[in-house]
Amino acid sequence: MRFLLFLRLFLLFICAPIFAEESTPYKQIIATKINQLELQQKTPETVKQLAAYQAAQNQLEKIKDFNQATRRYEELTETYPEQKSALKEQIDNFSATEFPEFSDWDHDQLTLEIAGQDTKLIQIELSRQSSHNILIKIENGIDDFSYQANKLRTVI
């Protein structure tokens, strides 16, 4: 009996990452079994089974979260070249901007132009910081992915 339980849980852990979107029936089956075990008399065997099913339920949640994070990181890595080229284009356009002759401008015009250029610089810096943050997230996601994969391998 115990062997079959652990065999089912083992197969669930192996198949769940592959069919993560289809894990809802597994979640329902496990939740039903947990409810049944909670209603039974607390024997050492039922306590062990309950703990095993709760662990399986927690692992399914972790797998779901992990797959969602993986999809987000895939999306980031897929859109990164476009984001990078857009930022590079903004920087190139900014540095290639032709500035008018300022010697004929009065103080107010110069102040407005300086404020406009400051705003552009702030926008470019915010965009650069955003790209930097995305790169850090990707790097952390890769590290986290490796760690989670190794952890799952040791569990299996």
C-alpha positions in Angstrom: 0.0 0.0 0.0 2.7 2.5 1.0 4.8 1.5 -2.0 1.8 2.2 -4.3 1.3 5.6 -2.7 4.9 6.6 -3.1 4.9 5.2 -6.6 1.9 7.4 -7.5 3.5 10.4 -5.9 6.8 9.8 -7.7 5.0 9.5 -11.1 3.1 12.7 -10.3 6.3 14.6 -9.6 7.8 13.3 -12.9 4.8 14.0 -15.0 3.6 17.2 -13.4 6.3 19.5 -14.9 5.6 18.1 -18.3 1.9 18.6 -18.0 1.8 21.6 -15.7 -1.2 23.2 -17.4 -3.1 19.9 -17.0 -2.2 19.6 -13.2 -5.7 20.7 -12.1 -7.1 17.2 -12.0 -4.0 16.1 -10.0 -4.7 19.0 -7.6 -8.3 18.0 -7.2 -7.4 14.3 -6.7 -4.8 15.2 -4.1 -7.1 17.7 -2.3 -9.9 15.0 -2.2 -7.5 12.5 -0.8 -6.2 15.0 1.8 -9.8 15.7 2.8 -10.5 12.0 3.1 -7.4 11.4 5.2 -8.2 14.3 7.5 -11.6 12.7 8.2 -10.1 9.4 9.1 -8.8 8.4 12.5 -5.2 9.7 13.1 -3.0 6.6 12.9 0.7 6.7 12.1 -0.1 5.4 8.6 -2.7 8.0 7.9 -0.5 10.8 9.3 2.3 9.6 6.9 0.0 9.4 4.0 -1.5 12.9 4.8 2.0 14.3 5.0 3.0 12.7 1.7 -0.2 14.1 -0.1 0.4 17.6 1.4 4.0 17.5 0.2 2.7 16.5 -3.2 0.2 19.4 -3.1 3.0 21.8 -2.1 5.2 20.5 -4.9 2.4 21.0 -7.5 2.1 24.6 -6.4 5.8 25.1 -6.6 5.9 23.6 -10.0 3.1 25.9 -11.2 4.9 28.9 -9.8 8.2 27.7 -11.3 6.6 27.2 -14.7 5.0 30.7 -14.6 8.4 32.2 -13.7 10.0 30.3 -16.5 7.4 31.6 -19.0 8.1 35.2 -17.7 11.8 34.7 -18.1 11.4 33.3 -21.6 9.3 36.3 -22.5 11.9 38.6 -21.2 14.7 36.8 -23.1 12.6 36.8 -26.3 11.7 40.5 -26.1 15.1 41.7 -24.8 16.7 42.2 -28.2 13.9 44.5 -29.3 14.1 46.4 -26.0 17.8 46.7 -26.3 17.6 48.0 -29.9 14.9 50.4 -29.0 17.0 51.8 -26.2 20.1 51.9 -28.4 18.1 53.8 -31.0 16.9 56.3 -28.4 20.4 56.9 -27.3 21.7 57.2 -30.9 18.9 59.6 -31.7 19.6 61.7 -28.7 23.3 61.9 -29.4 22.7 62.7 -33.1 20.3 65.5 -32.2 21.2 68.7 -33.9 21.0 71.6 -31.5 20.0 75.1 -32.7 22.2 78.1 -32.3 21.6 79.2 -28.8 23.4 82.5 -28.9 20.3 84.4 -30.1 18.0 82.9 -27.5 16.8 84.8 -24.4 17.1 83.4 -20.9 13.5 81.9 -20.8 14.0 80.0 -24.1 17.4 78.6 -22.8 15.8 77.6 -19.5 13.0 75.8 -21.4 15.4 74.0 -23.7 17.6 72.9 -20.8 14.5 71.6 -19.0 13.5 69.7 -22.1 16.9 68.1 -22.5 17.0 67.3 -18.8 13.7 65.5 -19.1 15.0 63.5 -22.1 18.1 62.5 -20.1 16.0 61.4 -17.2 13.8 59.3 -19.5 16.9 57.7 -21.0 18.3 57.0 -17.6 15.0 55.4 -16.4 15.0 53.3 -19.6 18.6 52.2 -19.0 17.8 51.4 -15.4 14.8 49.4 -16.4 16.9 47.4 -18.9 19.5 46.9 -16.3 16.8 45.6 -13.9 15.5 43.2 -16.6 19.0 41.8 -17.1 19.4 41.3 -13.3 16.0 39.5 -13.2 17.0 37.3 -16.1 20.3 36.5 -14.4 18.6 35.7 -11.1 16.0 33.6 -12.9 18.7 31.5 -14.6 20.4 31.0 -11.2 17.0 30.2 -9.6 16.1 27.9 -12.5 19.4 25.9 -12.0 18.8 25.7 -8.3 15.2 24.6 -8.6 16.2 22.0 -11.3 18.9 20.5 -9.0 16.5 20.6 -6.1 13.8 18.7 -8.1 16.4 16.2 -9.3 17.4 15.4 -5.7 13.7 15.1 -4.7 13.0 12.7 -7.5 
